[in-house]
Amino acid sequence: MSVRPHAVVLEPDAVAEWLVVDVDWVLRAIDRDGLPVLGYRSDGVPLLARDEVLAWLHLRSAPDDET
């Protein structure tokens, strides 16, 4: 993960750059894994809240609880 962005609202490409992943990963996380979206631009691009992305990254999944 790179330095946390200063912007509070991010587009998928900014989230991808911040997390050092590709944009497709971010879009899949939105579609399949419940990465929260604030809303959408008029052209359909999702907008994400920086702090919500951080919270989502810290969610525990079932495999996290296995020992």
Phi, psi and omega per residue, in radians:
M1 nan 2.356 3.106
S2 -1.562 -3.011 -3.105
V3 -1.058 2.387 -3.136
R4 -1.059 2.299 -3.120
P5 -1.166 2.670 3.104
H6 -1.354 -0.550 -3.123
A7 -1.141 2.515 -3.134
V8 -1.546 -0.576 3.115
V9 -1.933 2.239 -3.036
L10 -2.188 2.591 2.984
E11 -1.585 2.832 -3.095
P12 -0.942 -0.651 -3.132
D13 -1.152 -0.607 3.095
A14 -1.230 -0.668 3.083
V15 -1.124 -0.747 3.132
A16 -1.066 -0.753 3.122
E17 -1.120 -0.739 -3.131
W18 -1.114 -0.762 -3.093
L19 -1.535 -0.054 -3.118
V20 0.989 0.946 3.054
V21 -2.348 3.033 3.078
D22 -1.560 2.823 -3.085
V23 -1.065 -0.609 3.119
D24 -1.048 -0.646 3.106
W25 -1.079 -0.767 3.129
V26 -1.087 -0.796 -3.130
L27 -1.125 -0.668 3.073
R28 -1.148 -0.673 3.117
A29 -1.098 -0.618 3.078
I30 -1.176 -0.867 -3.053
D31 -1.239 -0.691 -2.961
R32 -1.890 -0.501 -2.950
D33 -2.025 0.134 3.042
G34 1.348 0.386 3.030
L35 -1.069 2.077 -3.012
P36 -1.202 2.490 3.127
V37 -2.047 2.363 3.082
L38 -1.275 -0.670 -3.077
G39 3.025 -2.863 -3.092
Y40 -2.342 2.520 2.996
R41 -1.178 2.934 -3.134
S42 -1.087 -0.389 3.108
D43 -1.630 0.135 3.053
G44 1.628 -0.051 3.130
V45 -1.252 2.226 3.135
P46 -1.223 2.577 3.064
L47 -2.000 2.340 -3.066
L48 -2.131 2.540 3.078
A49 -1.544 2.252 -3.127
R50 -0.916 -0.838 -3.079
D51 -1.214 -0.532 3.078
E52 -1.224 -0.632 3.074
V53 -1.097 -0.780 3.106
L54 -1.040 -0.794 3.141
A55 -1.098 -0.727 -3.140
W56 -1.099 -0.687 3.133
L57 -1.131 -0.472 -3.104
H58 -1.622 -0.011 3.084
L59 -1.116 2.497 3.110
R60 -1.567 2.383 3.054
S61 -1.799 2.933 3.138
A62 -0.942 -0.809 3.126
P63 -1.080 -0.465 3.098
D64 -1.117 -0.522 -3.077
D65 -1.489 -0.173 -3.131
E66 -1.383 2.450 3.105
T67 -2.143 nan nan
